[in-house]
Amino acid sequence: MENYLARFIVEKRVEMSSSRESFQICRFCQMEVLTLDKNLYAKLAITNIKKNKEINLPYVIAIIVITIMYYLVIAMLYNDGLKDIPSSAWLKMCFTIANRLITIITFIFVIYINSFLIKKRLKEFGVYNILGLEKKHIIYVMLIENSIIFFGAVLIGLVLGTILGKLSFLILLKICHTTTDSSFIISLKPYWMTMILYGILFFICFILNSIIILRNKTIDLLHREKYGEKKLKGTILFTIIGLLLLGWAYYKANTLDNYMQAIGVFFPAVLAVIVATYFLFMSGSIVLLKILKKNKSFYYKTKNFISTSSLIYRMKQNAVGLANICILSTMAIVTASGCASLYAGQETIMRELHPFDMTIEAQADLFSKEVLSEMAKQYRITLQDYFEFEAIQGAFLKIDNTITKIDRNKEAILSLDNKNIYNLIAMSQDEYNRVCNTSLSLENGQVALASLDDISVYQNGLYAEGKFYEVASIMEESPLLTGKYRNLKQTIYVVFNTSQEAVDFTNLVYENPYDETKLVDLQYINYEGEENDRVLFSSEILNKADSSTLVSNIDTDRVEAYATYGGIIFIGVFFIIIFLTITILIIYFKQVTEGYDDRERFVILQKVGMDASMVKQAINRQIIIVFFMPLIMALVHLSAASNIIKSMMTAFYLVDISLIFKCIGATSAVFAVIYIIVYKLTAKTYFKIVKF
């Protein structure tokens, strides 16, 4: 009889849709506890996996994708070929941080999805318990099922990760704009690290599932699926808290001025938005729907009556899941916006950092125009612009009509988005007249100013650390502001009667005082040539420069910058894929859940007199509202966060605001399209379940 019942369970697995059918089977199979042999346990587990493919297959695909992402990050981190890429230390740091973040995300995702899967299986396990299987037998069957699914998915993920490893490394090299001969070297460490992580996750999920089965009575197992998600008590209070947190986060995000403030505000604001999102979905939505329910003119209409009542039930059942979709969608769009902005704005960033192709700051005439011209010919380079003068250059703090030293304890990092920090170039009138071919004449204590920015605040004079200087002229038409010299932004030229006055002035406003021997020869150069020739030319100048000479070059710096930004973009794409994968899986599972709920609701509504078309219309309306609410909320979050994204981008010297907002708009549109496509595809499963 034991073997008969075992085969019966294997071959006639109970359909979970009808409690009446379960009752009939229970009457047919009432007997004592079974002791099944191991082969039948395995057969039962395999049959269960096949029968539950509707939820198991998407779960397996998601585990495979995240395993691939995790393996690739670890493989890149421990790839010996990474050291040959420019900025390899930076890339290693990026992959280390990414490894930790993906580990945290993987833990949260797997445990959350596992809770959904076990909930869908509890009724089935309850029936098995009634049929005669003890809970220890059920746990053993579940162990076999989870082992096959979990480690099968991880194994496939590792195989695909290995296959994609070389391609991913080539993509990284492409994004970093590097032509190094470095290769992707496979090592064992990423494999065993991945297996350890998923082994721990498997053990945690198994323990949690076992506790749920052991702690619940048979009757609870049969009905727990209908309990829904945990609900907050005091919905009005939590709604108010959610609105206050969201308002605070939005206010902070839109009242900051620079990226230093953005860094300080970012994490508290993100945490506030996450908590507020959960509160508003779990409580705020219920409060809003109840308010609509009290509005008689709105509520007592056929379509509104059904939709409002049903939506209250849906939100109570699915609020946490919808909040998760909203948060993940926001993360995906924000990450994509940042990556797109960096990728599209790389050359803009380089031009912001390097107004000229090359800047040379030397205390001696080491590189004259003639010397540079000869070197340029050797590398097939054509010098286009050459701008040279003797001056002192540095940064200062501009407050009203006062020029003062920068307190580096407060202004830890200089940024182009801080409008009070300027570059100052001090020179004598003789040098200015030589460079600009003018006849400027100044007295002691007088200065002449020139800048592309508005400096009218200095027209009545300027103060430098308490000392007053008379402004004889603000030269709006200075040759230094036109033509090839126009690239120097956020810069003020200060012209003095003598070189000594320029030195004395810099002693006041610079932390490291200068004397006249420290006046340097500043050279600004633009040139044309093939990319490789440009790099060789700039490298030759760097090699010939002595220790007292500073050379800033766009071509050599571009190599380092592209590697730096490329690593961020590459890892950002990984996170986008992970966020999308988890979002898609949650949407799919929510569609399945809604499908089973609506199948029963569809029958009930028809029994009370509604025709099929009206029922379908009402349920479609509810489904659209429920599943597009997270997308709408995510776009609202993004809109509020656009200022903080803009400020964070200025940390990378991306100050092209229009480009940033174009990228935000484009990524939002692309994500919305993907979201709609995912909804349409998963809706097929929903309609298949409800059988409209």
HELIX and SHEET records of a PDB file:
HELIX    1   1 GLU A    2  GLU A   11  1                                  10    
HELIX    2   2 SER A   19  PHE A   28  1                                  10    
HELIX    3   3 LYS A   38  LYS A   51  1                                  14    
HELIX    4   4 LYS A   53  LEU A   77  1                                  25    
HELIX    5   5 ASP A   80  ASP A   84  5                                   5    
HELIX    6   6 SER A   88  LEU A  131  1                                  44    
HELIX    7   7 LYS A  135  ILE A  175  1                                  41    
HELIX    8   8 LYS A  189  ARG A  215  1                                  27    
HELIX    9   9 THR A  218  HIS A  223  1                                   6    
HELIX   10  10 ARG A  224  TYR A  227  5                                   4    
HELIX   11  11 THR A  235  ASN A  254  1                                  20    
HELIX   12  12 TYR A  259  PHE A  279  1                                  21    
HELIX   13  13 LEU A  280  GLY A  284  3                                   5    
HELIX   14  14 SER A  285  LYS A  294  1                                  10    
HELIX   15  15 LYS A  296  TYR A  299  1                                   4    
HELIX   16  16 THR A  302  ALA A  344  1                                  43    
HELIX   17  17 GLN A  346  LEU A  353  1                                   8    
HELIX   18  18 LYS A  369  GLN A  378  1                                  10    
HELIX   19  19 GLN A  429  CYS A  436  1                                   8    
HELIX   20  20 SER A  456  TYR A  458  5                                   3    
HELIX   21  21 PRO A  479  LEU A  481  5                                   3    
HELIX   22  22 GLY A  483  TYR A  485  5                                   3    
HELIX   23  23 SER A  499  VAL A  509  1                                  11    
HELIX   24  24 GLU A  516  LYS A  518  5                                   3    
HELIX   25  25 GLU A  531  LYS A  544  1                                  14    
HELIX   26  26 ILE A  554  LYS A  607  1                                  54    
HELIX   27  27 ALA A  612  MET A  649  1                                  38    
HELIX   28  28 THR A  650  PHE A  652  5                                   3    
HELIX   29  29 ILE A  657  VAL A  690  1                                  34    
SHEET    1   A10 LEU A 550  ASN A 553  0                                        
SHEET    2   A10 MET A 358  ALA A 362 -1                                        
SHEET    3   A10 VAL A 520  GLU A 528 -1                                        
SHEET    4   A10 THR A 382  ILE A 399 -1                                        
SHEET    5   A10 THR A 402  THR A 404 -1                                        
SHEET    6   A10 LEU A 462  ALA A 464  1                                        
SHEET    7   A10 LYS A 467  ILE A 474 -1                                        
SHEET    8   A10 GLN A 446  SER A 451  1                                        
SHEET    9   A10 THR A 491  PHE A 496 -1                                        
SHEET   10   A10 ILE A 421  SER A 428  1                                        
END                                                                             
